[in-house]
């Protein structure tokens, strides 16, 4: 649920963040894109899950879309700011060759921001793993439902086991994230 939601949110956030890049698009378009990202980001993931439970019914589909919605708002904001921070001389140099906006995105903004894009995506996945564990409390599936049952039946040992499992998954995700960053991210050459 957290992986699918993160990937859906990532795929939707990239175009929105590109449209929100003020040094690439007109102010009105970038302002609308940034407003959409801010509005989506304002609603917490738990409330998004409730909205999607109302729309789709109980289950992991609602949780997946709740996670995806929050991810869109968060990543679109981060990536827009990232793209705006791209070296203006590089943008101007490539732009002076007659490159279209799509080519600027493909050959300047995405390669220049690749490290930060991957780092933020991995952070968001780790966050969403933790967030998905409580979505069952609102009927959105996942471990939250199991946790709710254990709380209601006063089975605290089993609840502790679930919490320990979540901790192990988060720590494993943190280790995997560190390995991916070390393996795939560009590092400064001395």
C-alpha positions in Angstrom: 0.0 0.0 0.0 2.8 2.5 0.9 4.9 1.5 -2.1 2.1 1.8 -4.6 0.9 5.1 -3.1 4.3 6.6 -3.1 4.9 5.6 -6.7 1.5 6.9 -7.8 2.2 10.1 -5.9 5.7 10.5 -7.4 4.4 10.0 -11.0 1.7 12.7 -10.4 4.0 15.1 -8.6 6.6 15.4 -11.3 4.4 17.1 -13.9 2.8 19.3 -11.2 6.2 20.3 -9.9 7.5 21.1 -13.4 4.4 23.3 -14.0 5.1 24.9 -10.7 8.6 26.0 -11.7 8.4 29.8 -12.0 11.6 30.2 -14.1 10.2 27.8 -16.7 6.5 28.7 -17.0 4.4 31.9 -16.8 3.5 33.1 -13.3 -0.2 32.3 -13.6 0.5 28.7 -14.6 3.1 28.1 -11.9 1.0 29.8 -9.3 -2.0 27.5 -10.1 0.3 24.5 -9.9 1.8 25.6 -6.6 -1.7 26.3 -5.2 -2.9 22.8 -6.1 0.2 21.3 -4.4 -0.3 23.5 -1.3 -4.0 22.6 -1.2 -3.3 18.8 -1.5 -0.5 19.0 1.0 -2.7 20.9 3.6 -4.9 17.8 4.1 -3.1 15.2 6.3 -2.7 11.6 5.0 -5.2 10.3 7.5 -7.9 12.7 6.3 -7.1 11.8 2.7 -7.6 8.1 3.7 -11.0 9.0 5.1 -12.0 10.8 1.9 -11.0 7.8 -0.2 -12.8 5.4 2.2 -15.9 7.4 1.5 -15.3 7.3 -2.2 -14.1 3.7 -2.7 -15.2 1.9 0.5 -13.1 0.2 3.1 -9.8 -1.4 2.2 -6.3 -0.9 1.0 -7.3 0.9 -2.2 -8.5 3.9 -0.1 -5.2 3.8 1.8 -3.1 3.7 -1.3 -4.9 6.7 -2.8 -4.7 8.6 0.5 -0.9 8.1 0.6 -0.7 9.0 -3.1 -2.6 12.2 -2.6 -0.4 13.4 0.3 2.7 12.4 -1.6 1.7 14.5 -4.6 1.4 17.6 -2.5 4.7 17.1 -0.6 6.9 16.1 -3.5 5.4 18.7 -5.9 6.4 21.4 -3.5 9.9 20.0 -2.9 10.6 19.4 -6.6 9.3 22.8 -7.7 11.7 24.5 -5.4 14.4 22.2 -6.4 13.9 22.9 -10.1 13.8 26.6 -9.5 17.2 26.3 -7.8 18.8 24.9 -10.9 21.8 27.0 -12.0 20.4 29.8 -14.3 23.5 29.8 -16.4 23.0 26.2 -17.3 19.3 26.8 -18.1 20.3 29.9 -20.2 23.1 28.0 -22.0 20.8 25.1 -23.0 17.9 27.4 -23.7 20.1 29.5 -26.1 20.5 26.4 -28.3 16.8 26.6 -29.1 15.8 23.9 -26.6 12.1 23.6 -25.9 10.7 23.6 -22.4 10.4 19.9 -22.5 14.0 19.6 -23.6 15.0 21.9 -20.8 13.2 19.6 -18.3 14.7 16.5 -19.9 18.3 17.7 -20.3 18.7 20.3 -17.5 16.2 20.2 -14.7 15.9 16.4 -14.2 19.6 15.6 -14.5 20.6 18.5 -12.3 18.1 17.5 -9.6 18.5 13.7 -9.9 20.2 13.3 -6.5 17.6 15.3 -4.6 14.7 13.8 -6.5 15.8 10.3 -5.5 16.6 11.3 -1.9 13.2 12.9 -1.4 11.5 10.0 -3.0 13.2 7.5 -0.7 12.4 9.7 2.3 8.7 9.9 1.2 8.6 6.1 0.9 9.9 5.7 4.4 7.4 8.3 5.7 4.6 6.5 3.9 5.5 3.2 5.4 5.1 4.7 8.9 1.9 6.5 7.9 0.3 3.5 6.3 0.5 1.6 9.6 -2.2 3.8 11.1 -4.5 4.1 8.1 -6.4 1.0 9.2 -7.8 3.0 12.1 -10.0 4.8 9.5 -10.8 1.6 7.5 -8.1 2.1 4.9 -6.5 -1.3 5.4 -3.0 -2.1 6.4 -1.6 -2.9 9.8 -3.6 -0.1 11.4 -6.7 -2.3 11.3 -4.8 -5.1 13.1 -3.5 -2.6 15.6 -7.0 -1.3 16.2 -8.3 -4.9 16.8 -5.5 -5.5 19.3 -6.2 -2.3 21.1 -10.0 -3.0 21.3 -9.4 -6.6 22.6 -6.6 -5.4 25.0 -4.0 -7.7 23.4 -1.1 -5.5 24.2 1.6 -8.1 23.6 0.4 -8.6 20.0 0.1 -4.9 19.6 3.8 -4.6 20.7 4.7 -7.3 18.2 3.1 -5.3 15.4 4.9 -2.1 16.5 8.1 -4.0 16.6 7.5 -5.3 13.1 6.9 -1.7 11.9 10.1 -0.6 13.5 12.0 -3.4 11.8 10.5 -2.5 8.4 11.3 1.2 8.9 14.9 0.3 9.9 15.2 -2.0 6.9 13.9 0.8 4.7 16.4 3.2 6.1 19.2 0.8 5.4 18.0 0.1 1.9 17.6 3.9 1.3 21.2 4.5 2.5 22.5 1.7 0.2 20.6 3.1 -2.8 21.9 6.6 -2.1 25.4 5.3 -1.8 25.2 3.2 -4.9 23.3 5.4 -7.3 23.7 9.1 -6.2 26.4 11.2 -7.7 29.0 12.3 -5.3 31.4 15.2 -5.5 34.8 14.3 -6.8 37.7 15.6 -4.7 
